[in-house]
Structures are given as C-alpha cells and as structure tokens.
Amino acid sequence: MALISAALVLLVGGLVACEPVPVHWAGDEAEAAAPVLPASEDATVRDAPPLDSLRCEGSLRSVMTTRGRRVATWWSRKDAVSGVPQVRLLAAWQDTTVRPALAWEAPLAIDTLDQGPADAQAVERGDFGCARPAPSIAVDSVNGFVHVTYALRGPEGTGIFYAHQMDPRAAFELPVAILYGERLGASAVASDGDVVAVAYEDPNGRTTATVGVAVSKTAGHLFEQRLAASIPAKSAVDPEVAVRGRSVTVGWRDPSAASGRPAYRVRRAQVEP
C-alpha cells in the first residue's frame, strides 16, 4: 500500500480508475497540540470491572452509550497450547437490571482464534499472550452498533482485525481482517452512523512504523478503502481516529518530533456519499 498524493488513493476491492473515489484526503498531515481523543476510559470501571480472573492487565477498555449503559472489551488469557501462551478477546455489557449499579452481564466472545507467537523473537516484539496492544472500542450514537478493533495472529495470518455487534442481545458478528502483515500493532476505531473508520499501525512496516486508516460506508460490513495516513519516512505510532458526519480525522504520535515541537500529527479525509 502506498500513498500516491493527497488527491489520489490506493484502489482496492475491485475498484477501477473510472469509478468515483469513495474516500480522499482533504489535505496533507499537520501538527496538533494534543491527541485527537481524550485519554482511554478504562479507568472509569477500575473499581468494579467485569469479573474475569484471567484478564490481561491494562487491556480493559470501555465506553458509555448515549443511554448511559457501558460496554467493555479486554484480552483474557486462555489455556496454553503446547506451552504457547494465547489469549481471547471478550466483551461485556453493564447489567442495569441488578444491584449494585455497576454489575456486568456474562462476557461475550469476540475472537478466540489467537495462535500465539510465530517465532522466537515474539517476546521482544510483544507479539504474544498479554504482551500486545489493548483493543479499541466505540459505540455509535446513531445506530448503537458496537465496534471493536484489535491485533491478532489468527489461523490465516497476523494482522489488524475488526468486529461489530448490532444489538446488545446478539453475538458479535464474525471478525474481518482490516490488513494482514508481519507484526501486531495498535489500532483505534470510531464511527458516525454508516461511516466507520479504523486507524492502525501498519503491520507491514519493517523499519519505520507508519499509520493507515480503513474506511467503511456500510456501518462496518465492508471496508471499501484503505489509505496510508502518515509519511513513510517519518515514524508514526499510537493511532487515533474520530468520525463526524463524513469527515474522518486520523491522529498519531510522532516519537521523532524535535524537542519543543508538537508530538502529535493529524490528517483529515472526506468520505463521499
């Protein structure tokens, strides 16, 4: 995947040059004084989290719906296979029908197919067991869908994956791959109605970490386009994303920023109808 220019994008999924471009950058990357999003909300459930003695420390993420109900997701350890530590991704809704007020319903499985480390260097890279980026979760204020994105080494390969739940009473739909690659990386998800965006550390970055974004115009059922957000020559980590209407803002941290300069950078994309 390569960025051709601010006006041209990588054509994927069978698109041809004569078709309308579904997503395009509204400009080049720019400096930002602060992250795109506030700090993670995992601290809000620290005193009464969903019950799971196998939860990976630091992996719990939660968000509040517009109706005042909370949903959370986290990594949970599972039995090692041939001595290889593995995890599964779970989610749970706050149960408002019982007391205490912050009780939780039984966990739901999002993804249980982690294959563990692929090689002996996985420990150093943080590619196994609980040593991996926390998942990201968002609840849409328009349709109530729950969106989750995460990094996993599945049976078909390593990469960034996405899953969503359309109703709290239903199971999560089968995960889909956003992008396959060679390593695990951080990701973030946001939505506004039918527009869903997943920002990610490119799992194919060999020397310099870069950030990309995948965009869906169908509420997460199909991701029509994937774009490189950061400049390949510059390091970009800790991606963030926000969606407002058809505007997608991708942010990331620039670890190479000179002292006294903003360490955050952003880029905005416009999603066509």
N, C-alpha and C positions, 0 to 999 in steps of 0.2 A: 504494500500500500504506500502510495507516495502522493505528496501534495504538489499539484502542478502549478497552481497560482491561486490567488484569493478568489478568483471567479470561476475556476474550473475545479472539478472534483473527480474522485475515482468513481467510475461507473461499475456498479456491481449488480448481482442478482438478475442478469439478463437485460439490463438497460442498454439502449443504443444511443448513439450521439444525437439522433433527431428527436428523442423524447425530451420532455421538459425536465429540467434538473430539479429534483424534489427538495434538496437542501443545498444552500450555498452560503459561504462566509460573507458576513456583512462588512468585513474589514480585516486588517491584519491584527496580530496579537498586540496587546497593550499592557502597560504596567497597572497594577492595582495596589491600593494601600492596605487592603485586608482581604481575607478569603471570601469566596463567593457566598458561602453558607456559614451560619454560626457553628459553634462547637457541637459535637455529637451529643445527642440526648440520652446516651446510655446512663449517665449519672442520675437521671430522674427516677430510675427504677432500682437503684443500687440497694436501697434499704429493703425492698420487697420484690426481688426479681422472680421470674418464672422458676419453678422448682426443677433443678437438674444438677445432680451432684457431679456430672461428667462435663459440665460446661467449661469451655476453654476460657481462661481468664482474659479479660479485656476484649472479648469478641461480641458482647451483648450490645445490640443497637435497637432502639425503639423509636416510635413516632406516634403522635396523637392524631386521631381523626378529627374531623370537624364536629363530630357528635360527642367528643370528649371521651372516646374509648381508645385505649392504647394497644398497639400490636408491636411485638418484638421478634427479633431473629438473632440467632447465635450459632457458633460452632460447638458441637458436642462430641467428645471422644467416643469411639466405638471399639469393640474388641479388635486387637491387632491380628493381622493375618500373616502367618509365618514370621512373627516378630516385627512386622512393619506397622507403625502407628498410623491409624486412619481416623477420619472424622466424618460426621454427617451434619448437614445444615437443617436446623429446626426453626419453627416459628410458633408463636402462641398469642392468643388474644386475651386481653383483660376480661375477666368474668364479672360483669356488673350486677349479676343476679344474686350474688352471695356476699357475705361479710367475712373477713374485712374487705374494705372497698377495693384494695389492690390485690385481689386474688386473680389467678390465671386459669384459663381453660387448659385442657390437655394439649401437649405440643403436637404440631403437625410437621410431617417430614416434607422438606423441600427437595433435598438431594442427599442420597445415601450411597452414592457410587464412587466416592473417593478411593483412589487406588494407592495412595501413599507415595513416598518418594520414588523418583525414577532412577536415581543414580546416587553414588556415594557423596556427591557434593551438595545434595539437597539440604543437609543440615546447615551448611554455610549460607545457602541462599534463602533459607526459611521457607522451604517448599514441602513441608510435611507436618502431619499431626496438627497441633495447635499453633505451631510457628508459621502463621500465614496471616495475610491481611484480614481484618474483620469484614463481614458482609456489609452491604449498604441497603437501606430500606426506605421506601417512600409510600405514602398513601395518597391517592388522588382525591382532590377536593371536589371534583366534578362527578366522577362515576364511582368513587370509593374503592377502586382497584388497589391492591397491594402489590408493589413492585419491589423485587429483590434482585441484587446482582452480587456476584462473588467470583473468586478464582478457585479452580479445582483441577486436579488431574483425574479426569474421568476415563472410562474404558476406551473411549475413542481418541483421547488425547488431552493435553494440558491447554487451558485457556480461560477466558472470561465467559461466564455463563449468566443467564437471566431466567427468572421465573416469575409468574404473577398469579394472584388469586383474585377472582372476580366477585366472590361473595364470601363473607366470614364463615358461612356454614359449609362451604365447599372446600375440597382439597386444592392445593396449588396445581396448576397445570404443569405438564412436563417441561423441564428446563430446555432452553435452546442455547446454542453456542453463539456468542457475540463475535469472538475471534479466537482462533487456535494459535498456539505459539509454543515457545520452549520453556517459559517460566511463569510462575504465579506473580500477580501484581495487584495493586489496589484498584478499586473501581467505585463508582458512585452512580446513583440513579435519581431521576426526577421526572415529573410528568405534569401535564395540564390537559386533562381530557384525553383526546386521541393522540396527542403528541407525547411520546416517551423518549427520553434521552439517557444513554448510558455512557459515561466518561470512564476511561480506563488507561492504566499504564500499559502500553503496547507490549504484549508478551513476547514479541519477536525482537525487541531491542537488544542487540548484542553488546554494544559498548556504551551508548548513551541512552538513558531512559527517556522515552517520549510519551506524550499523551494524545489519545484519539477519542472520538465520540461516534457512537452509533445512534441513529435516529429512526424512530418508528412513527408512522402516521396512522397506525391502526391499533392504538392502545396496547402496544407490546406484542401483538400477534405476529407481526412481521417487521423486521428491521430492514428498511429499504436502502439505507445508505450508511456507509462508514467513512469518516473523514479524519485525516491527520490534523490535529489542532496545534501542537507545538512545532517549532522549527527543529528539524532533526539534529542540527549541530549543537543545540542547547539542551541541557538536561532538564527534564520536567517530571515531577513526582507528585504524589498525593492529589489526584484529580478530584475536582468537584464539579457539579453541574446544577443549573437551575433552569426551569422552563416557565415561561409566562406567555400565554397565548401561543403564537407560532415563533416566538423568539427563544433560542437556546443559548445560554451563556455557559461556557466551559472555563473553569479556572484550574490553576495548578500552582504548585510551589516551585520556585526556581532556586535550587540549592547552590547554584554558582553565582548568584547575584552578588555584586560588589558591595562592600560594607557601606551603609548609609543609603542604599537604594532599595526600593520595594522588592520584597522577595516573592511576591505573587504576580501572576500574569493571567490575563483573561482573553478570550476571543468569543465573538458572538456570531451565531448562524441564524439564518432565516429559513423557515420551513414553508415551502409553497403549498397552497391549497390542493 
